Amino acid sequence: MKTNLTAIDSVINLRDTATTITRERYQRISSIYDRDGYILLLEHVRIDHPIIGPLMDLLSPVVAHLNGASINRRTVDNVRAAGLKIDHVLDLDGMGMFKLIMARPGA
């Protein structure tokens, strides 16, 4: 049986590394999705706190040099900037560092 795949229904992205996904990559992901599909992202992001957030910004280049991880990613902002529609963001810890983001392709 031959099947033509033209769009993806859903994707779950469980980040096992802390590399940054750029807006362009989110836009590319969005372009191949079925309009009824969902994108689920389990991410760690920059903590929105007046002391911890800037500290993460300061330490991010050092951490990235040591192990390649970007600890100050603004993933929710990048997902929005890519044109994806965010339906829900669930904070998985008390500080807001770990998030489950449910998005879908924009209009």
N, CA and C atoms as an extended XYZ file, in Angstrom:
321
Properties=species:S:1:pos:R:3:atomname:S:1:resname:S:1:resid:I:1 pbc="F F F"
N         0.844       -1.176        0.000 N   MET     1
C         0.000        0.000        0.000 CA  MET     1
C         0.893        1.245        0.000 C   MET     1
N         0.636        2.144       -0.912 N   LYS     2
C         1.423        3.372       -1.027 CA  LYS     2
C         0.669        4.508       -0.336 C   LYS     2
N         1.408        5.305        0.476 N   THR     3
C         0.812        6.415        1.202 CA  THR     3
C         1.569        7.688        0.874 C   THR     3
N         0.837        8.751        0.624 N   ASN     4
C         1.465       10.054        0.413 CA  ASN     4
C         1.364       10.857        1.698 C   ASN     4
N         2.496       11.152        2.304 N   LEU     5
C         2.528       11.943        3.525 CA  LEU     5
C         2.713       13.404        3.150 C   LEU     5
N         1.697       14.216        3.440 N   THR     6
C         1.781       15.630        3.098 CA  THR     6
C         1.867       16.517        4.325 C   THR     6
N         1.476       15.999        5.479 N   ALA     7
C         1.523       16.798        6.707 CA  ALA     7
C         1.652       15.868        7.895 C   ALA     7
N         2.168       16.408        8.973 N   ILE     8
C         2.344       15.658       10.209 CA  ILE     8
C         1.235       16.059       11.165 C   ILE     8
N         0.644       15.077       11.831 N   ASP     9
C        -0.444       15.360       12.771 CA  ASP     9
C         0.056       15.991       14.056 C   ASP     9
N         1.040       15.374       14.690 N   SER    10
C         1.516       15.859       15.982 CA  SER    10
C         2.978       15.491       16.165 C   SER    10
N         3.662       16.292       16.963 N   VAL    11
C         5.045       16.002       17.312 CA  VAL    11
C         5.231       16.303       18.781 C   VAL    11
N         5.964       15.443       19.445 N   ILE    12
C         6.338       15.669       20.841 CA  ILE    12
C         7.847       15.846       20.865 C   ILE    12
N         8.292       16.944       21.442 N   ASN    13
C         9.717       17.231       21.530 CA  ASN    13
C        10.125       17.217       22.995 C   ASN    13
N        10.844       16.187       23.392 N   LEU    14
C        11.372       16.079       24.747 CA  LEU    14
C        12.849       16.391       24.658 C   LEU    14
N        13.230       17.543       25.133 N   ARG    15
C        14.599       18.003       24.971 CA  ARG    15
C        15.547       17.238       25.881 C   ARG    15
N        16.472       16.507       25.271 N   ASP    16
C        17.490       15.832       26.070 CA  ASP    16
C        18.791       16.614       26.068 C   ASP    16
N        18.841       17.687       25.290 N   THR    17
C        19.971       18.612       25.335 CA  THR    17
C        19.389       20.008       25.473 C   THR    17
N        20.210       20.944       25.809 N   ALA    18
C        19.720       22.306       26.036 CA  ALA    18
C        20.108       23.228       24.891 C   ALA    18
N        20.238       22.667       23.701 N   THR    19
C        20.556       23.516       22.570 CA  THR    19
C        19.342       24.351       22.197 C   THR    19
N        19.585       25.481       21.621 N   THR    20
C        18.520       26.408       21.290 CA  THR    20
C        17.879       26.040       19.960 C   THR    20
N        16.560       25.977       19.953 N   ILE    21
C        15.831       25.859       18.696 CA  ILE    21
C        15.461       27.268       18.293 C   ILE    21
N        15.847       27.659       17.114 N   THR    22
C        15.620       29.023       16.653 CA  THR    22
C        14.184       29.207       16.168 C   THR    22
N        13.794       30.467       16.042 N   ARG    23
C        12.464       30.791       15.505 CA  ARG    23
C        12.284       30.183       14.123 C   ARG    23
N        13.354       30.199       13.330 N   GLU    24
C        13.276       29.662       11.982 CA  GLU    24
C        12.946       28.171       11.997 C   GLU    24
N        13.507       27.449       12.950 N   ARG    25
C        13.201       26.016       13.042 CA  ARG    25
C        11.761       25.789       13.469 C   ARG    25
N        11.261       26.608       14.394 N   TYR    26
C         9.850       26.488       14.765 CA  TYR    26
C         8.960       26.812       13.572 C   TYR    26
N         9.349       27.796       12.771 N   GLN    27
C         8.567       28.125       11.577 CA  GLN    27
C         8.577       26.960       10.596 C   GLN    27
N         9.721       26.320       10.445 N   ARG    28
C         9.831       25.163        9.550 CA  ARG    28
C         8.959       24.017       10.055 C   ARG    28
N         9.003       23.760       11.346 N   ILE    29
C         8.154       22.722       11.932 CA  ILE    29
C         6.692       23.040       11.647 C   ILE    29
N         6.308       24.289       11.857 N   SER    30
C         4.928       24.708       11.642 CA  SER    30
C         4.492       24.515       10.198 C   SER    30
N         5.411       24.716        9.254 N   SER    31
C         5.045       24.655        7.836 CA  SER    31
C         4.676       23.254        7.370 C   SER    31
N         5.098       22.215        8.066 N   ILE    32
C         4.790       20.843        7.632 CA  ILE    32
C         3.667       20.210        8.439 C   ILE    32
N         3.069       20.975        9.345 N   TYR    33
C         2.029       20.434       10.201 CA  TYR    33
C         0.659       20.528        9.584 C   TYR    33
N        -0.131       19.535        9.873 N   ASP    34
C        -1.554       19.600        9.600 CA  ASP    34
C        -2.135       20.696       10.489 C   ASP    34
N        -3.032       21.489        9.994 N   ARG    35
C        -3.605       22.605       10.766 CA  ARG    35
C        -4.322       22.144       12.021 C   ARG    35
N        -4.666       20.874       12.109 N   ASP    36
C        -5.308       20.339       13.314 CA  ASP    36
C        -4.296       19.660       14.230 C   ASP    36
N        -3.021       19.661       13.859 N   GLY    37
C        -1.992       18.990       14.640 CA  GLY    37
C        -1.523       19.811       15.828 C   GLY    37
N        -0.785       19.173       16.717 N   TYR    38
C        -0.243       19.829       17.908 CA  TYR    38
C         1.250       19.619       18.008 C   TYR    38
N         1.890       20.568       18.639 N   ILE    39
C         3.307       20.491       18.939 CA  ILE    39
C         3.418       20.535       20.450 C   ILE    39
N         3.979       19.505       21.049 N   LEU    40
C         4.175       19.452       22.492 CA  LEU    40
C         5.668       19.568       22.766 C   LEU    40
N         6.038       20.546       23.560 N   LEU    41
C         7.441       20.799       23.871 CA  LEU    41
C         7.653       20.703       25.372 C   LEU    41
N         8.540       19.840       25.789 N   LEU    42
C         8.958       19.768       27.186 CA  LEU    42
C        10.317       20.443       27.248 C   LEU    42
N        10.367       21.602       27.882 N   GLU    43
C        11.544       22.451       27.800 CA  GLU    43
C        11.973       22.985       29.164 C   GLU    43
N        13.252       23.313       29.264 N   HIS    44
C        13.693       24.146       30.382 CA  HIS    44
C        14.054       25.493       29.785 C   HIS    44
N        13.674       26.541       30.478 N   VAL    45
C        13.780       27.896       29.938 CA  VAL    45
C        14.386       28.824       30.981 C   VAL    45
N        14.638       30.055       30.563 N   ARG    46
C        15.137       31.090       31.471 CA  ARG    46
C        14.075       31.364       32.534 C   ARG    46
N        14.493       31.436       33.783 N   ILE    47
C        13.579       31.730       34.895 CA  ILE    47
C        13.286       33.227       34.903 C   ILE    47
N        12.005       33.562       34.917 N   ASP    48
C        11.585       34.967       34.933 CA  ASP    48
C        11.555       35.454       36.386 C   ASP    48
N        12.723       35.836       36.874 N   HIS    49
C        12.901       36.295       38.253 CA  HIS    49
C        13.931       37.420       38.206 C   HIS    49
N        13.731       38.497       38.977 N   PRO    50
C        14.625       39.657       38.874 CA  PRO    50
C        16.092       39.390       39.214 C   PRO    50
N        16.374       38.352       39.961 N   ILE    51
C        17.773       38.036       40.293 CA  ILE    51
C        18.247       36.820       39.507 C   ILE    51
N        17.459       35.758       39.520 N   ILE    52
C        17.887       34.505       38.886 CA  ILE    52
C        17.974       34.632       37.363 C   ILE    52
N        17.011       35.321       36.732 N   GLY    53
C        17.031       35.480       35.278 CA  GLY    53
C        18.310       36.141       34.775 C   GLY    53
N        18.667       37.324       35.291 N   PRO    54
C        19.929       37.949       34.857 CA  PRO    54
C        21.162       37.101       35.183 C   PRO    54
N        21.119       36.356       36.288 N   LEU    55
C        22.231       35.474       36.630 CA  LEU    55
C        22.365       34.362       35.586 C   LEU    55
N        21.239       33.837       35.136 N   MET    56
C        21.268       32.825       34.074 CA  MET    56
C        21.833       33.419       32.783 C   MET    56
N        21.471       34.673       32.484 N   ASP    57
C        22.015       35.350       31.307 CA  ASP    57
C        23.536       35.474       31.403 C   ASP    57
N        24.009       35.830       32.587 N   LEU    58
C        25.438       36.012       32.818 CA  LEU    58
C        26.206       34.689       32.694 C   LEU    58
N        25.638       33.621       33.235 N   LEU    59
C        26.323       32.329       33.260 CA  LEU    59
C        26.155       31.517       31.985 C   LEU    59
N        25.186       31.850       31.158 N   SER    60
C        24.894       31.049       29.972 CA  SER    60
C        26.091       30.852       29.046 C   SER    60
N        26.885       31.885       28.732 N   PRO    61
C        28.046       31.650       27.857 CA  PRO    61
C        29.070       30.677       28.466 C   PRO    61
N        29.233       30.742       29.766 N   VAL    62
C        30.181       29.840       30.435 CA  VAL    62
C        29.677       28.403       30.357 C   VAL    62
N        28.409       28.218       30.690 N   VAL    63
C        27.817       26.876       30.643 CA  VAL    63
C        27.835       26.345       29.207 C   VAL    63
N        27.509       27.199       28.247 N   ALA    64
C        27.519       26.783       26.841 CA  ALA    64
C        28.918       26.363       26.401 C   ALA    64
N        29.932       27.078       26.871 N   HIS    65
C        31.314       26.716       26.535 CA  HIS    65
C        31.692       25.368       27.138 C   HIS    65
N        31.220       25.100       28.346 N   LEU    66
C        31.573       23.857       29.035 CA  LEU    66
C        30.854       22.638       28.479 C   LEU    66
N        29.547       22.777       28.194 N   ASN    67
C        28.810       21.589       27.754 CA  ASN    67
C        27.831       21.826       26.603 C   ASN    67
N        27.824       23.028       26.030 N   GLY    68
C        26.967       23.300       24.885 CA  GLY    68
C        25.539       23.678       25.221 C   GLY    68
N        25.195       23.705       26.506 N   ALA    69
C        23.822       23.989       26.914 CA  ALA    69
C        23.556       25.488       26.979 C   ALA    69
N        22.395       25.876       26.528 N   SER    70
C        21.951       27.262       26.641 CA  SER    70
C        20.934       27.318       27.777 C   SER    70
N        21.322       27.897       28.901 N   ILE    71
C        20.461       27.857       30.086 CA  ILE    71
C        19.507       29.038       30.175 C   ILE    71
N        19.574       29.954       29.229 N   ASN    72
C        18.712       31.136       29.327 CA  ASN    72
C        17.787       31.281       28.121 C   ASN    72
N        17.321       30.160       27.611 N   ARG    73
C        16.454       30.186       26.437 CA  ARG    73
C        15.085       30.759       26.782 C   ARG    73
N        14.555       31.552       25.883 N   ARG    74
C        13.197       32.107       26.021 CA  ARG    74
C        12.301       31.385       25.017 C   ARG    74
N        12.105       30.112       25.283 N   THR    75
C        11.433       29.233       24.335 CA  THR    75
C         9.998       29.644       24.058 C   THR    75
N         9.256       30.032       25.068 N   VAL    76
C         7.861       30.433       24.854 CA  VAL    76
C         7.806       31.625       23.901 C   VAL    76
N         8.681       32.610       24.104 N   ASP    77
C         8.740       33.771       23.213 CA  ASP    77
C         9.119       33.360       21.789 C   ASP    77
N        10.070       32.430       21.659 N   ASN    78
C        10.495       31.978       20.335 CA  ASN    78
C         9.386       31.231       19.607 C   ASN    78
N         8.626       30.441       20.341 N   VAL    79
C         7.506       29.720       19.729 CA  VAL    79
C         6.478       30.719       19.202 C   VAL    79
N         6.151       31.728       20.008 N   ARG    80
C         5.201       32.771       19.569 CA  ARG    80
C         5.748       33.546       18.364 C   ARG    80
N         7.021       33.928       18.429 N   ALA    81
C         7.632       34.707       17.354 CA  ALA    81
C         7.670       33.925       16.039 C   ALA    81
N         7.678       32.614       16.122 N   ALA    82
C         7.674       31.780       14.919 CA  ALA    82
C         6.289       31.689       14.295 C   ALA    82
N         5.290       32.264       14.964 N   GLY    83
C         3.945       32.255       14.411 CA  GLY    83
C         3.088       31.096       14.863 C   GLY    83
N         3.589       30.298       15.805 N   LEU    84
C         2.775       29.213       16.332 CA  LEU    84
C         1.789       29.764       17.357 C   LEU    84
N         0.642       29.147       17.440 N   LYS    85
C        -0.353       29.552       18.429 CA  LYS    85
C        -0.187       28.681       19.662 C   LYS    85
N         0.107       29.309       20.792 N   ILE    86
C         0.276       28.574       22.039 CA  ILE    86
C        -1.084       28.439       22.712 C   ILE    86
N        -1.498       27.202       22.923 N   ASP    87
C        -2.768       26.940       23.595 CA  ASP    87
C        -2.605       26.855       25.102 C   ASP    87
N        -1.453       26.355       25.547 N   HIS    88
C        -1.283       26.165       26.985 CA  HIS    88
C         0.201       26.075       27.320 C   HIS    88
N         0.571       26.669       28.450 N   VAL    89
C         1.918       26.524       29.012 CA  VAL    89
C         1.747       26.081       30.455 C   VAL    89
N         2.291       24.937       30.772 N   LEU    90
C         2.193       24.386       32.124 CA  LEU    90
C         3.560       24.459       32.787 C   LEU    90
N         3.647       25.183       33.914 N   ASP    91
C         4.883       25.209       34.692 CA  ASP    91
C         4.975       23.907       35.472 C   ASP    91
N         6.091       23.222       35.337 N   LEU    92
C         6.262       21.919       35.971 CA  LEU    92
C         7.045       21.970       37.273 C   LEU    92
N         7.502       23.167       37.648 N   ASP    93
C         8.221       23.319       38.906 CA  ASP    93
C         7.856       24.667       39.514 C   ASP    93
N         8.283       24.905       40.715 N   GLY    94
C         7.939       26.128       41.430 CA  GLY    94
C         8.596       27.386       40.905 C   GLY    94
N         9.708       27.256       40.190 N   MET    95
C        10.444       28.428       39.701 CA  MET    95
C        10.075       28.811       38.265 C   MET    95
N         9.401       27.939       37.555 N   GLY    96
C         9.054       28.227       36.167 CA  GLY    96
C        10.158       27.896       35.182 C   GLY    96
N        11.094       27.054       35.579 N   MET    97
C        12.193       26.692       34.689 CA  MET    97
C        11.808       25.581       33.718 C   MET    97
N        10.994       24.647       34.168 N   PHE    98
C        10.579       23.528       33.325 CA  PHE    98
C         9.132       23.729       32.911 C   PHE    98
N         8.891       23.667       31.582 N   LYS    99
C         7.569       23.962       31.056 CA  LYS    99
C         7.150       22.916       30.041 C   LYS    99
N         5.859       22.650       30.006 N   LEU   100
C         5.251       21.863       28.955 CA  LEU   100
C         4.442       22.842       28.120 C   LEU   100
N         4.810       22.990       26.863 N   ILE   101
C         4.177       23.956       25.964 CA  ILE   101
C         3.357       23.187       24.931 C   ILE   101
N         2.083       23.530       24.823 N   MET   102
C         1.213       22.924       23.816 CA  MET   102
C         0.892       24.002       22.791 C   MET   102
N         1.332       23.795       21.564 N   ALA   103
C         1.152       24.786       20.502 CA  ALA   103
C         0.619       24.093       19.261 C   ALA   103
N         0.214       24.920       18.309 N   ARG   104
C        -0.232       24.405       17.018 CA  ARG   104
C         0.135       25.421       15.953 C   ARG   104
N         0.101       24.987       14.718 N   PRO   105
C         0.446       25.930       13.648 CA  PRO   105
C        -0.441       27.168       13.688 C   PRO   105
N         0.147       28.310       13.378 N   GLY   106
C        -0.606       29.556       13.343 CA  GLY   106
C        -1.537       29.594       12.157 C   GLY   106
N        -2.388       30.597       12.144 N   ALA   107
C        -3.387       30.730       11.070 CA  ALA   107
C        -2.750       31.053        9.742 C   ALA   107
